[in-house]
Amino acid sequence: MHGGSCLFVRRDVLFVEMVDLKEKSVETVIECSAVEIPEEELILINLFRPPTGDVTTFFDVFIDIMAAVTDKNRKLWDNSDRGLQYRFPKLRARHHEGISRYPKFFNIDFQN
């Protein structure tokens, strides 16, 4: 298995790793990296879905992660591969436009 999720933060930026989100990762299905930058009231998140991962489980975990993020009342910067919904047209139809519907569902705005 190759791939994964990581975030790089400059040394002069104070941040807190969001271990609770990282622990939601499911090997071969979804990997999550997330940090909070308290001074900016910002959460940086990066998700990776291996191409062979179970799509249903991916979206279940994705929804769980988004629910956890909305509880924090912070700006969200999603650095994930949103190409997922464009590369898999059947996935897009099956999941009502894929990931793009979830920001509205959780009443959040992605910044990227």
Secondary structure as UniProt FT lines:
FT   TURN            11..12
FT   STRAND          16..17
FT   HELIX           19..22
FT   TURN            23..24
FT   TURN            27..29
FT   STRAND          30..37
FT   HELIX           38..40
FT   STRAND          42..48
FT   TURN            51..52
FT   HELIX           55..70
FT   TURN            71..72
FT   STRAND          75..78
FT   TURN            82..83
FT   HELIX           84..87
FT   HELIX           89..94
FT   TURN            95..96
FT   HELIX           98..101
FT   HELIX           102..105
FT   TURN            106..107
//
